Amino acid sequence: MLRKIFRIGNSTVTSIPKEPLDYLRLQEGAEAPVELDRANHQIVIEPVKTFLTGAGVDEGFARQVDAFIEQYRSALESLARKCHIT
């Protein structure tokens, strides 16, 4: 999927094909973090994770919980194995 990079106003942009947008469930107007993966020389675009917000949980709190889980994922998985939690 070769895409052209071009300028609109003061921004440099590119379009994203429909297939990846559909797969990631991203729509026009959605917010998505854009990260630079220096080790692999890649730009990474991910959908915003909203695990707890549908349950009436504050979105800011849900993001904090998600960040905590990502930071300590290996320790949490190890603990779950020790406690036989699947």
Secondary structure as UniProt FT lines:
FT   STRAND          6..8
FT   TURN            9..10
FT   STRAND          11..13
FT   HELIX           18..23
FT   TURN            24..25
FT   TURN            28..29
FT   STRAND          34..37
FT   TURN            38..41
FT   STRAND          42..45
FT   HELIX           53..55
FT   HELIX           59..71
FT   HELIX           73..82
FT   TURN            83..84
//
